[in-house]
Amino acid sequence: MKTTLLYGFLMALGGLLLNLLFFFLGFHASAEKMQSTQWLGALLGLGIAIACVVLGTRERRELWPAGKDWGYGSALGSGTLIALWSALFAIVATYLYFAFINPHMSEIITQMQLAKLQAKGVSGDQLDRAEAMMHKTTTPGVIAVFGFVQAFIVGFSVSLVASAFLRHRPTASPPPVLT
């Protein structure tokens, strides 16, 4: 459990550091800048998740008692625990980011979503209703809960795939024969 806790913490910390990097570089200052780097943030976040799940599951596999079976279920369980711990830490990190570090982030997200709706041709009363709904769903608490769900789903999905590759213990190769 200590291993999964550590890698879950590292995964959430990596996500927070990525957000802080984007914040300090000014990419979270406006809807236009944020929209232009959304794909990069998603790609880097996925990379952090893959690295933490794979490294954490490998370490847990090495610590697993030699006489006990280690298969897909064990690997998936380890990856899932890493994802769960990460999602729990992400609640705190997300809330701190939206409430204290970048309190204007909710408004930037709302502006970005409204611009997307306007580009689709939505206007008038529908746009006003959408904006009112967005203000309710972009509070730090609500976003933290959505962040928990998203972090767990991404981590679990990565675990599903990584477990297929980490389900077997590496076999020791026989020593070379010198002739």
C-alpha positions as CSV (number, residue, x, y, z in Angstrom):
1,M,0.0,0.0,0.0
2,K,2.9,2.3,0.7
3,T,4.0,2.0,-2.9
4,T,0.6,2.8,-4.4
5,L,0.2,5.7,-2.1
6,L,3.6,7.1,-3.1
7,Y,3.0,6.8,-6.8
8,G,-0.6,8.1,-6.5
9,F,0.8,11.2,-4.7
10,L,3.5,11.6,-7.4
11,M,0.9,11.4,-10.1
12,A,-1.3,14.1,-8.4
13,L,1.8,16.2,-7.7
14,G,2.8,15.9,-11.4
15,G,-0.6,17.2,-12.5
16,L,-0.4,20.1,-10.0
17,L,3.1,21.0,-11.2
18,L,1.9,20.9,-14.8
19,N,-1.0,23.3,-14.0
20,L,1.4,25.6,-12.1
21,L,3.8,25.6,-15.0
22,F,1.0,26.6,-17.4
23,F,-0.2,29.2,-14.9
24,F,3.3,30.8,-14.5
25,L,3.9,30.7,-18.3
26,G,0.6,32.6,-18.7
27,F,-1.3,29.9,-20.5
28,H,-4.1,30.0,-17.9
29,A,-4.5,33.8,-18.2
30,S,-7.1,33.9,-21.0
31,A,-9.5,31.6,-22.8
32,E,-7.6,31.9,-26.1
33,K,-4.2,30.9,-24.5
34,M,-5.8,28.1,-22.5
35,Q,-7.6,26.6,-25.5
36,S,-4.4,26.7,-27.6
37,T,-2.6,24.5,-25.0
38,Q,-5.4,22.2,-23.9
39,W,-4.1,19.3,-26.1
40,L,-0.6,19.7,-24.7
41,G,-1.8,19.6,-21.1
42,A,-3.9,16.5,-21.9
43,L,-0.9,14.8,-23.5
44,L,1.5,15.7,-20.7
45,G,-1.0,14.7,-18.1
46,L,-1.5,11.3,-19.8
47,G,2.3,10.9,-19.9
48,I,2.5,11.5,-16.1
49,A,-0.3,9.0,-15.5
50,I,1.4,6.3,-17.7
51,A,4.7,6.8,-16.0
52,C,3.4,6.7,-12.5
53,V,1.1,3.7,-13.1
54,V,3.8,1.7,-14.9
55,L,6.6,2.5,-12.4
56,G,4.4,2.0,-9.4
57,T,3.1,-1.3,-10.6
58,R,6.6,-2.5,-11.5
59,E,7.8,-1.6,-8.1
60,R,4.9,-3.3,-6.4
61,R,5.5,-6.4,-8.5
62,E,9.2,-6.5,-7.3
63,L,8.0,-6.2,-3.7
64,W,5.4,-8.9,-4.1
65,P,6.4,-12.2,-2.3
66,A,8.0,-14.7,-4.7
67,G,5.7,-17.5,-3.7
68,K,2.5,-15.6,-4.3
69,D,0.9,-15.4,-7.8
70,W,1.3,-12.1,-9.7
71,G,-1.0,-11.8,-12.7
72,Y,-3.2,-9.4,-14.5
73,G,-5.5,-9.0,-11.5
74,S,-2.6,-8.1,-9.2
75,A,-1.2,-5.6,-11.7
76,L,-4.6,-4.1,-12.3
77,G,-5.2,-3.9,-8.5
78,S,-1.9,-2.0,-8.0
79,G,-2.6,0.4,-10.9
80,T,-6.2,1.0,-9.7
81,L,-4.9,1.8,-6.2
82,I,-2.4,4.2,-7.7
83,A,-5.3,5.8,-9.7
84,L,-7.5,6.0,-6.6
85,W,-4.8,7.6,-4.4
86,S,-4.0,10.1,-7.2
87,A,-7.6,11.0,-7.6
88,L,-8.0,11.6,-3.8
89,F,-4.9,13.8,-3.8
90,A,-6.1,15.6,-7.0
91,I,-9.3,16.7,-5.1
92,V,-7.2,18.7,-2.7
93,A,-4.8,20.0,-5.4
94,T,-7.6,21.0,-7.8
95,Y,-9.5,22.8,-5.0
96,L,-6.4,24.7,-3.9
97,Y,-5.6,25.7,-7.5
98,F,-9.1,26.9,-8.3
99,A,-9.8,28.5,-5.0
100,F,-6.5,30.2,-4.1
101,I,-3.8,29.9,-6.7
102,N,-5.9,30.9,-9.8
103,P,-9.3,32.0,-8.6
104,H,-10.1,33.4,-12.1
105,M,-9.7,30.0,-13.7
106,S,-13.4,29.3,-13.5
107,E,-14.3,32.4,-15.4
108,I,-11.7,31.6,-18.1
109,I,-13.2,28.1,-18.5
110,T,-16.6,29.6,-18.8
111,Q,-15.4,32.1,-21.4
112,M,-13.7,29.3,-23.4
113,Q,-16.9,27.2,-23.4
114,L,-19.1,30.1,-24.3
115,A,-16.8,30.9,-27.3
116,K,-17.1,27.2,-28.4
117,L,-20.9,27.5,-28.2
118,Q,-21.0,30.8,-30.1
119,A,-18.8,29.2,-32.8
120,K,-21.5,26.5,-33.2
121,G,-24.1,29.2,-33.7
122,V,-25.7,29.2,-30.2
123,S,-26.9,32.6,-29.3
124,G,-29.3,34.6,-27.2
125,D,-31.4,33.0,-24.5
126,Q,-29.7,29.6,-25.0
127,L,-26.3,31.2,-24.4
128,D,-27.5,33.0,-21.3
129,R,-28.8,29.7,-19.8
130,A,-25.6,27.9,-20.7
131,E,-23.6,30.6,-19.0
132,A,-25.7,30.4,-15.8
133,M,-25.2,26.6,-15.7
134,M,-21.5,27.0,-16.3
135,H,-21.2,29.4,-13.4
136,K,-22.8,26.8,-11.1
137,T,-20.6,23.9,-12.4
138,T,-17.3,25.8,-12.4
139,T,-17.0,26.4,-8.6
140,P,-13.8,25.1,-7.0
141,G,-15.7,22.3,-5.2
142,V,-17.6,21.1,-8.2
143,I,-14.5,21.1,-10.4
144,A,-12.5,19.2,-7.6
145,V,-15.2,16.5,-7.7
146,F,-15.1,16.3,-11.5
147,G,-11.2,16.3,-11.2
148,F,-11.5,13.3,-8.9
149,V,-13.7,11.4,-11.4
150,Q,-11.5,12.3,-14.4
151,A,-8.2,11.4,-12.6
152,F,-9.6,8.0,-11.5
153,I,-11.0,7.2,-15.0
154,V,-7.7,8.1,-16.7
155,G,-5.6,6.3,-14.1
156,F,-7.8,3.2,-14.3
157,S,-7.8,3.2,-18.1
158,V,-4.0,3.4,-18.1
159,S,-4.0,0.6,-15.5
160,L,-6.1,-1.6,-17.7
161,V,-3.6,-1.4,-20.6
162,A,-0.4,-1.4,-18.5
163,S,-1.5,-4.5,-16.6
164,A,-1.5,-6.5,-19.7
165,F,2.2,-5.7,-20.1
166,L,3.1,-6.0,-16.4
167,R,1.2,-9.1,-15.5
168,H,4.2,-11.4,-15.6
169,R,7.3,-11.2,-13.5
170,P,10.5,-10.9,-15.6
171,T,12.2,-14.2,-16.0
172,A,15.8,-14.4,-15.1
173,S,17.9,-15.2,-18.1
174,P,20.4,-18.1,-17.6
175,P,24.0,-17.1,-17.2
176,P,25.9,-17.1,-20.5
177,V,27.9,-20.3,-21.2
178,L,31.6,-19.7,-21.6
179,T,33.3,-22.1,-23.9
